[in-house]
Amino acid sequence: MNITKRVATAIFTATVAFTIVGCSSSPTKESTGEYLDDSAITAKVKASIFNEPTLKSTEINVETYKGDVQLSGFVAQPEDAKKAADIARGVKGVTSVKNDIRVK
């Protein structure tokens, strides 16, 4: 019985250790929590851009990685690209914005 408890404890400890390591982030990989946070930020930025009537939100793409938002796509006026970046900067959780939107 004592050996069974030790084996069970060892398995439990190993499982917890692997879970913690598997959910941690690295410079090139997001943790699970960061991925979920970034998904929420992306959704908020898209919704904010969608709610701006002067922007064609279907032509603007939003990607987020560790709080850094990248905007890409096409707009009709340079002011629209600036407005989309300003909207993204105003969303809670955004740490920086890279504006790769092009004017067509």
C-alpha positions in Angstrom: 0.0 0.0 0.0 2.8 2.4 0.8 4.5 1.8 -2.6 1.1 2.5 -4.3 0.8 5.9 -2.5 4.4 6.8 -3.5 3.8 5.9 -7.1 0.5 7.8 -7.2 2.2 10.8 -5.6 5.0 10.6 -8.2 2.6 10.4 -11.1 0.5 13.3 -9.7 3.7 15.5 -9.2 4.9 14.7 -12.7 1.5 15.5 -14.2 1.4 18.9 -12.5 5.0 19.7 -13.5 4.3 18.8 -17.2 1.1 20.9 -17.1 2.9 23.9 -15.7 5.7 23.6 -18.2 3.2 23.0 -21.1 1.2 26.1 -20.3 4.1 28.5 -19.9 5.1 30.9 -22.5 8.4 31.5 -24.3 9.6 34.3 -26.5 8.2 32.5 -29.5 5.2 30.7 -28.0 2.1 32.0 -26.1 0.8 30.3 -23.0 -2.8 29.2 -23.0 -3.8 32.2 -21.0 -2.1 34.6 -23.3 -3.7 33.0 -26.3 -7.1 33.5 -24.7 -6.3 37.1 -23.8 -5.1 37.8 -27.3 -8.3 36.2 -28.8 -10.4 38.5 -26.6 -8.3 41.6 -27.6 -8.7 40.6 -31.3 -12.4 40.4 -30.9 -12.7 43.7 -29.1 -10.5 45.5 -31.7 -12.6 43.9 -34.6 -15.8 45.0 -32.9 -14.6 48.5 -32.3 -13.5 48.9 -36.0 -16.8 47.3 -37.1 -18.7 49.9 -35.0 -17.0 52.8 -36.8 -19.3 53.6 -39.7 -16.6 55.3 -41.8 -14.4 52.1 -42.0 -15.0 49.1 -44.1 -14.3 46.5 -41.5 -14.4 43.6 -43.9 -11.2 44.8 -45.5 -9.2 45.2 -42.3 -7.6 42.2 -40.7 -6.6 42.0 -37.0 -4.1 39.7 -35.4 -2.8 39.8 -31.8 0.3 38.3 -30.2 1.1 38.9 -26.6 -1.0 42.1 -26.6 0.7 43.5 -29.8 -1.9 44.1 -32.4 -1.2 44.0 -36.1 -3.6 45.6 -38.6 -3.5 44.7 -42.2 -5.7 45.0 -45.3 -6.9 47.9 -47.4 -8.7 51.2 -47.0 -9.7 54.0 -49.3 -8.0 56.9 -47.5 -4.8 57.3 -45.4 -7.0 58.8 -42.7 -8.9 55.5 -42.5 -5.7 53.6 -41.7 -4.8 56.1 -39.0 -8.3 55.9 -37.6 -8.2 52.1 -37.4 -4.9 52.3 -35.6 -6.2 54.9 -33.1 -9.3 52.7 -32.5 -7.0 49.6 -31.8 -4.8 51.6 -29.4 -7.9 52.6 -27.4 -8.9 48.9 -26.7 -8.0 47.7 -23.2 -5.2 45.2 -23.2 -3.5 46.4 -26.3 0.2 47.1 -25.7 1.2 48.2 -29.2 -0.2 48.5 -32.7 1.6 47.8 -35.9 -0.3 49.4 -38.8 0.3 47.5 -42.0 -3.0 48.8 -43.6 -2.5 49.9 -47.3 -4.3 52.5 -49.2 -5.8 51.3 -52.5 
